[in-house]
Amino acid sequence: MPIDAFVTPLAEQQIDALRARDRRAYDEWLAMLRAHGCQALHYRLTGEDLVERLCVVHLVGPLRVVVAFQSPEIAVVVLVGPHKDDDPGIDVYTQLYGLADLDKPPTGKRTKPPCCGGQDGSPPLVDADAVDDLFRRARRLSGSDRRRAQRKR
């Protein structure tokens, strides 16, 4: 079954900034996501509420893609970026915790359960309100709200 994939404004900026090799890897993965859904992702995050409903794929080197599923047929690319523990300014997980409005990263043992972990092989779902909230926060972080307001002047 084909999957519709949407991209947050912040992820769109991140994708546009990828170097050629990373962009090719992303584009190939996106085609897999559209064709195979949650099977194109490596694991689901562990943590609280929203975080535990997000899935991740490792692309090239430290490059990660974080995805939310609004339904088994609708995926939202939330963030695209490197996992760099030593540089929280660009670390994709630090950005994710900010988008999820968490003051600090989840604590406790981190496991990596499969993304398609439902009884029927379905992904964990994020409700529409939470997806809308992610889009709003990503738009704010991307600066698109400021650009839109400046154009209206």
N, C-alpha and C positions, 0 to 999 in steps of 0.2 A: 504494500500500500504506500503510495507516495506521501511524503511529509512536506508540509509548508514550513519554511524556515524564515524567521524574521530576525532582524539584527537591531540591538539597541543603538542609539546614536553614539555612545561611547565606544562600543565594539566596532561600529562602522569606521570611526576615526582610527582605531587601533589596526583594523584590517587594511585601511588605506596606507598606513605607515609601514606595513610589512615589507621586508626585502623580497626580491624575486623568488628565491628558493622557499622562503617561509610562505609567501603568497601562493605559490603553486601547491604546497602541502595543504594549505588551508582550503583552496579551491577544490582539490581532489577529495578532501575530507567532507566538505559541504555537499558534494555530489553523493557521497556515501550516506551522509545523514538523510538527504532527501529520498534516497532509495531504500534505506534500511532502518531508519529511525534510531531508537536507542541502542541498537546493536553497533552503531558507529561510534559509541562512546565507551571509554574504558571502565569507569567506575562512578559511583555516587559518593558524594562527600558525606562526612559524618559531622554532626554538630547539632545545633539547635534549630528548630522550626524550619525556616526557609532554607538554610544552608544544607540540611540533610535531604532536601528535595532537588538539589542541583547535581548535574553530572559533568564529568570532565573527560577530555581526551588529550593525550600527549601527542603533539605533532612532531616538530623537529627540535632536537635538543631540549631546552627548557620551555619551549613554547607550549602553552596550554590554551584550551578553549573551554569556557564554562557555559553550560546550556541548561535552560529551564524548559520543561514541557508543560504547556498549558492543557494539552490533551495528547493522546498517543499520536495524533496526526499534526500537531502544531508545536514546533520547537522555536525557542527564542535564544539566539546567541547573545549571551549577557556580556561576556568579556573575552578578549583575546590578548594574551600577553605572556611574558616570561615568568616562570616561577623562580624568583631570586630572593632567597632568605636574607642574603647580605645587603639587599637594596630595597627596603620597603617602599621607596618612592615609585618603583616600577613593578614591584611584585604583584602578580595577578590576584593572589589570595588576599593580600592586604587591601587591594582595591575592592575585592568582593566583600570583605567584611564591612568596609565603608558603605557600599551599596546596600548591604543587608542591614545597615544601621546597628551594627554590633560595635561596642566600645573596644572589645578585645577579641582575639581569635578564640574559637571554641577550645575548651580544655578537655582533658581526658584522652583516653586511647583513641587514636584515629584508625579506623578500619577503612577498607575500600570495597564496599559491597558492589555487586554489579549494578549497572544503571537499569538494566531490564530485570529488576528483581521482583516484580509483582508476580502473583500466582499464575497469571496468564502471560508472563513475559513482557508486561507493559512497564513503562518508565514511571518514576514517581511524578505526581502531578503538582503543579503550583497553581493555585487558584487565580482567576482573572484579576482580582484586586491586587494581589501581590505582584503579578506580572506588570500591571499598570504602574505600580509603585516603583518597580525596578526601572521601567522606562523613564519615569519622571526623574528619578535620581540620576540615571545615566545621562539624560539630556542636560541636567544641571551641571554635572561634572564635565561633560563634553564642551560646555560653553555655548551650545546651540540656543539656549534660552536667551542669553545675552545678545547673540547675533540677531535673533528674531526681533527682540525689543528694539535694537538699534535700527533695523530696517523699517520699523513702523514709525520712526520719528520723522 
